[in-house]
């Protein structure tokens, strides 16, 4: 029909130009699988690259842009040059309007800020960005609440409520927002102190509020921290007794971060890293704060299992804060060897569990129902959406 662009889902959208800004932080998330707990430190980013780390955010941005392909001919797409958006846009079949220039081949926070400011000046209705909490902070420092923003989850720390649950979800929210179907809301922008994080201390700051399109099905909430009440601690100990009672000899257990997982090693008399991924065998920690490569080496040709707890309020069991347990690790262990633990209180805040392994095929395989240990000999079943 003249005057409309037909989409694959049968919906039709006016051809009136919609202006979208796209920012890609090329180093966001690159250090996650290597246990560096963030990508804000350039020296650690370089170390991760030397270990074989590959960029994460460009691929995530492409996933989001795939959803927008049906409207590429009626979408005005603003990007910064080269690795900050232009490349992924062109590789995805778009013809972006390239603005500004990079300060150097190695991009900085100032590049992100200048990009956001220019996009606002040039009429962006929404800024879509691939990055983490640090990228979010840079953007709101530059533009405050002048236009809505939406994050494609790509970083190691993804505590803020400005992120979609997955890259595909980011594309869907963008599509619906630009064509007038979604309201906006204020969303918390959080950030974790990386230096403290690497020292196993959790220091989280509220950095401000952003305006974000509101679609509860596809938008994550800000991370919720478990209350350290007497009841919560007792529930964690009960879960630990259940897990320990069923530990198998010689099996290597890959134990994720969080106080519920740490309760297991505490009961064993072992000192687990609170925010890292550790390996247990025969009731003893055999490796602390391991990265993806160390996990794969340790479990090669050996029986192994994964123990994880969901992030409070967000519900993610993979893809947020435990990227060391990568898609490769999960495939090696097997989806039937995943143990999920959560207290009844935490589970009551989570409608469904979520996964974001950076492998759509694996995410699909993980979908369904999984048993969750909630106490001593207490198990419930929860859906992975």
GIHU-V937084 format. One line per field, one symbol per residue. ss: DSSP state (~ for helix, > for strand, _ for the rest). psi: psi as a letter, one per 20 degrees, with the letter a starting at -180 (. if undefined). burial: # if it has 16 or more other ideal C-beta (glycine too) atoms within 10 Angstrom, else .. A space follows every 50 residues. Layout:
ss: ???
psi: ???
burial: ???
This chain:
ss: ___>>>_____>>>___>>>>>>>_______~~~_______~~~~~~~~~ ______~~~~~~~~~~~~~~~~~~>>>>>>_~~~>~~~~~~_____>>>_ ________~~~~~~~~~~~~~____>>>>>>_~~~~~~~~~~~____>>> >>>_________>>__~~~~~~~~~~~~_____>>>>>>>>>_~~~~~__ ___>>>>>>>>>>_____>____>_____~~~~~~~~~~~~~~~~_____ _>>>>___~~~~~~~~~~_________>>>>__>>>>____~~~~~~~~_ ___>>>>>___>___>>>________~~~~~~~_~~~>>>>__~~~~~__ __>>>____~~~~~~~_>>>>>>>>__>>>>>>>_
psi: ppiqpprhjiqpqqjppppppppooiipihjgijkikrkhohhhghgggh ijqqpghghghhgghhhihijhijpoopqrqcijhgghgghjjrnqopqa qqhrhoqrhhggghggghhghjkphqopqobbhgggggghhhidkhqqqp pooirgomhqjiqrhrgghgggggghghkkiqrrrpppoqqpogghgijk poopqoiaqrpqqonhhjpqrqqpppqlrgggghhhhgggggghhjppqi pppoorrqhghhhghghikqnqphjaprpppljqpipqlqagghghghip kqpqrppqqqpphgjphqioilihmrhggggggpiikpppqqqhgghiio gqqqqmjjnhghghhiqbqqpppiaokpqrpqpo.
burial: ....#.......#....########################..##..#.. ..#.####.######.##.###.########.#######..#.#.#.### .#....#.#.######.###...#################.##..##### #########################.###..#..#.########..##.. ...#..#########..######..#.....#..#########...#... .##############.##.#.##.#######...#.#########..##. ...###########################.##...#######..##..# ..#######..##..#...#.####......#.#.
